[in-house]
Amino acid sequence: MKIHFLNPIIEFFTRNILNPIRRYFSLVEKELRVLLKDKIAMIITYIIPLIVVIMLSFDNSQIISTDSNQSIGFMQNEIPIIGIIDLDESDGFVDRDISSDLIHAFMEKEELGECELFQTYNYTILENRIGNGEINAFLVIPQLFEFNLSIHLPVILPFIVDSIDPLMFQASQMLVESVLNDFKSDPNNNFNGVFNIEEININLYEENQIFYASISTLIPLLLFSIGCLISSQSIVSDIPKDRMVLTPTNKFEMMAAKVTANFLIQIGVVLILVGSCFIIPLHIGSSWGEFLFIGAILSLNSVLLGVALSAIAKTPLSAFQLYIFLLIFQFVALFFVEDPAILNLLPIYNGNELITQVVLRGDSLWSARIFLQNIIFETGIVYFLSFTFFKIQKTML
């Protein structure tokens, strides 16, 4: 009697839970076999990231320089946040306050939209803000600044700059040097040769500067490019006869299997990139587990975007064209768009911020949660829309 009573329960469990799980894993295995047999896809997925990492790690050229005429090779559309502290209480000129005049010169740059200023009288606040990434650099006007200038003694201005973001690094350098050079060469001042900058770079490592400076953009770009490209062909090029299975299935299981298989392939890319950073080595402020977690989130997002493009497109060529458009749009917007509403929609931008703030700077995931939330929210929406398109448009045997 007990066995007879349990039969319906066992049958229900087998039919509605156990069999779907078995089908799902069988479909994942089938999708993995298809992907691994595609030699071109595997070369793009695993060989290209290795080549890029090796090229950057063997490039010993220096991109960080105190020479404002040198370029680091990036677009300079960033507006640096500069802190200023005036410690000078000395008198040297009867009719002028030289330190106030210097601060006013920076304020004129702020009015022109070339920088943002943060003024304080507390040195510790500036140290904390640059450590947290709230400002990009700060300039110290030292004690006896005006007095020494009045008697033509040399004056040195400490300039502390954060090198973790190469764009902001050079933007801060160029702005401060421009203001000081104009101020010194002003005929009313004629301070040329009297005071100079003592630049102090934090988060600057002498080796692998190219790799270090590019990693925050390189990893999101590689993960998006590879994940989206490979998975964008996963549905549109799947001929019905290739999707024949021995047991009945449904579109939800088919799509979940495709996403899982592509995601597992991309985890290999994450391991390559994170492993390369560990070997080179890259000095990180977070744990390697957090680094892997961020890479996994970016990979899942790229895979789902590729599957969404594949579900919308009708041919492999059209899916590839949509992928190219999405990649170029993100790359251009990343360097030329300043509207946060648009930038927060870009996986590469959110990934860049996560790696910069969490991995390199060492901030907590909670402090950078807005970028993580953007990626997770976008991933959920994309999955829902791609499944909807897949369910409406694609036929299945």
N, C-alpha and C positions, 0 to 999 in steps of 0.2 A: 504493500500500500504506500509506503513511504517513497519507494522508487517511482511508482506510478504518479504520485503527487509532484515529484521533482522534475519529471520529464518536460512538462510545459515550460518550467523556469529555465531548465538547461537549454531547451530548444530556442527559447526567446533570447537568452544570453549569447548562444552561438550564432544565431541569425543576425542579431542587431548589433552585437559588440565584437565578438571574436572574429567572425568572417570579414567584416569591414576592415578590422585592423590587419588581418592577413592580406587582404587585397591591397590595402594601402602600402604595406611594406613590399609586396610583390611589384607594385607599380613603381615604387621608388627604386627598387633594384633594377627594373627594366630601364628606367630613365637614366640611371647612372651608367648602365652598360652602353646605352646609346651615346651619351656624352663622352665617355672615356674612349669610345671607338673613333670619335671625331678627332683626328690628329691635328687638324688646323686649329680647332677650338682649344685643344690642350696646349698647343704651342702658345697661342694668344694668352691663355689663362695663366700658365706657369713659367714659360720661358721669358716672355717680355718683362714681367716684373723683376725677374732676376737680372736681366740685362740692364734695366734702368738702375737698379740698386747698385750693381757693380760699377757702372759708369760713374755714378755720383760719388761712390765711396773711394774710387781711385783718382778722382779729380781733386788735387791738392791746392787749387787756386783759392785765393782769399777774396771773399766778397764783402767783408766788413772792413770799412776803411774810414779814417777820419778826414779823408780828402773829399770835400763836398763836390768836386768835379768828377769823381768816379761814380760809375753807375753799377748797380747790382743786377741790372737786367730785368727789373720788374716795372710795371706801370706805377707811376707815382701820382695817384689820385687820392691818397690818404691824408686826412687832417689830423696831425698829432695833437695830443693833449700834453701841454708843457706846464710843469709846476715851477713857481718862482718863490724864493724866500729872500727877503732883504734883511740881512743882519747888520748892515752898516748904520751906525749912529754918529759917525764922525762928521766934522765940518772941514771943508777945504776951500770952498768957493763961496764968496759972500752972497752972490745973487742967484745961486743955482743949487739944486739938490740933484747931483749926478745920478745917484741910484734910482731916484724917482723918474728921472728923464729916461733911463734905460728901460725901466718897467713900462713907461709910456710907449716906448718904441715897440715893445712886444704887444701892447694893447692895440696899437695901430694895425699890426698884423692880424690880430683877432677880429678887428672890425672889418677887415678885408676878407675874412673867412678862410684864412690860411692856417689858423691854429685855434685851439681852445686853451685858455689860461686857467690855472688854479693857483691862487695866491694864499699864502699862509705865513705865520710867524713861528710855526712849530716844525722843526726839522724831522721829528719822529713821524709826524703825519705824512710827510712826503715819502719817507722810507717805506712806511706801511702801504701807501697808495701805489708806489711803483712796484712793490713786492706783490701786490694783489692784481696788478695789471690795470689799475684805474687811471694811471697816467703813464705816458710813454717815456718821459724824461723830466728832469728838473734841474734848474740852474740856481746856484747859490751866489748871491752878492755878499762877499765876506766883510767882516769888520775892517775898518780903516780903508775901505775902498775909495771913498772920495778924498780923504786926506792924502793917501799915497799918490793918487793921480795929480793932486794939486802941487806936489813937490816932485813930480816926475819919477816916482819910484814904480817899479814893475808890479803889476797886480795880476793875480791868477784867479780866474773864476772857475770853481769846480762845476762840472757838467756831468751829471749822472744820467745815463741813458740805458734803457732796456733793449737788449739786442735779440730778444726771443722772437719778435716779429720783424723780419727784414724790411718790410715795406715801411713800417712806422719808425724803424731804426734810422733809415736814411732820411726819411721825411723830417724827423726831429733834428738830425745833424744839420741838414741843409737849412732848415728854418733858423736855428739858433746861430749858425755861422753867418747866415745872411744878415740877420739883425745886428750882430756884433760888428761885422765888417762895415756895414753902413754907418753904425754909430761911431766907430773909431775914425772913419774917413770923413765924417761930417766936418766941413770947414769950421763950424762953431766949436767943435771939440778938438780935432787934430790929435787924437789919442793913438795914432798908429804906432805900434811897437811898444806901447806902454802897458797894455793888459792883454792877456791871452787866455785861451780855454784849457783847462786840465780835464780832459775827458776820461770818465770812469765808466767802463762798460760792464754791466752785470748780465749774467746768463750768456756769456760769450766763451766759447771753447775754441782753442787754437786749431784743433784738428777737425777735419770733415765739415768745414763751414758750409760748403755747398749743400751737402746732404742735410745738415741740421737746419739750414734756412728754408729748404724746400719741402721738408717732410710733412709739415702741417697741411700743405696743399697737395703734395704728391700722393699721399695715402688715400684721401677721399677721392681724388681724381682717378687713380688707378682702380680702386674698388668699384667706383661707379662705372667707369668705362668698360672694364672687363665683365662685371656682373650683368650690366644692362645689355651689352652687346651679345653675349652668349645666350642669355635667357630670352632676348627679344626674338629669337628664332625658334623657341621651344614649342610654341603652339602653331604658329602660322605655317611652319614647314613640316608639321606632323601629319603625314598622309594617313587617311583612315586605316589602311591595311597595316600600318605600322603600330596602330594603337589597339589592335585586336588582342584580347586577353581571353584566357580560358574560362574565367568566371565573370558573371555580370558585374558591372561597375557603374558609376555615375560621374557626372562632370565635376562635382565637388571633389571627389577622390582623385580624379585625373589631374585637376589643377593643383591640389595640395601636394600630390606626388611630384609634379614638375617643379613646384616651388622648392620643395624639400631637397630634391636631387640637385638643383642648381645652387641652392644655398650651401649644401655640403661641399660642392666643388669650390665655391668661393671661400669657404673656411680655409681651404688649402692656401689660397692667395693671402689671406690674413696671416696665417702661420708663417708664410715666407717673408712677408713684410715685417712683422713683429720680430721674427727670428733674426732677420737681417739687422734690425735696429739694436738687438741685443748683442750681436756679434761685433758690429762695427767699432765701438758701441755708441748708441745715442743716450745722452744723459737725460733721463726723464724724472719728472717730479711725482708721478703717480706710480701705482703698482703695475706690474706686467699684466695682472688679471684685468685691471680696468682698461688697459690698452687693448687687450683681446676683446673685451666686451664691446668697446666702441667700434672696433673693426667689424665685429659680428653684426652689430646693429646697422652699420653702413652697408655691409654686404647684403643683408636681408632687404634693405630698402632698394638697393640697385637691382636685385633679382626681381622684386615685385614690379618695379617700374618697367623692366624689360618684358616681363610677362604681360603687363598691361598693354604695352605697345604691340606685342605679338597678338593679343586678343583683338585689338582694334584693327590692325592691318589685315589685308587679304592676301598679300604675297610677301615672301621673304625680303624682296627688294624694298617694298613700301615700309616694312618694319625697320629695315636698316636706315632708310631715309629719315624716318621719325626719330630714330636713335641719334643720328648725326645732328639733326636740328636741336634736340634736347641737350646734347653735349655742348654744342657751340653756344647755345643760348645761356647755359649756366656759366660757361667760361667767360663770355663777354660780360654778363651781369656781375660776375664776381669782382671784376676789376673796374667797372665803369658805373655801376648802379649803387647809389647810397641809400635808397629807400629801404628801411628795415622790413616793411611789409612784403617787399619783393624778395629781399635776401633771405628771409626766414623760410621761403618756399623752396630754396635751393639746397638739395642734399649736400653738395660739395661745400657750400658756405657753412652749413651747420656742422659738417664734419671737420672743416678747417678750425672752427671755433672750439669744438670739443677737444681736438688734439692739441691746439695751442694752449687753451686754458687748463685742461685737466692733465694731459699727458706731459706737456713740456713745462708748464708753469707750476703744476702740482695742486691746482685748486680741486675741491671736492666735486663729485658728480652732481651733488645737490646744488652747489653754487652755479653750475652751468646747466641746470636742468631745463632751462627754456629751450636750448638747442636740442637736447635729448627729446624733449616733449614734441618739438617740431618734427623730428624724424619719425618718432613713433606714431604720432597722429597722421602724418602724411602716409606712412606705410600702411596703416589700417584703412585709410580712405582709398588708396590705390588698390589694395587687395580686393576690397568690396566692389569697386568699379570694374576692375579687370575680370573678376568672376562674373559680374553681370553681363559684360560684353561677351565673354566666352560662352555663357549659357544661352544667350540670345542668338549669336551668330554662328557658332561652330556646331557642325553635325558630328555625330559619333556613332559608330557601329554598335 
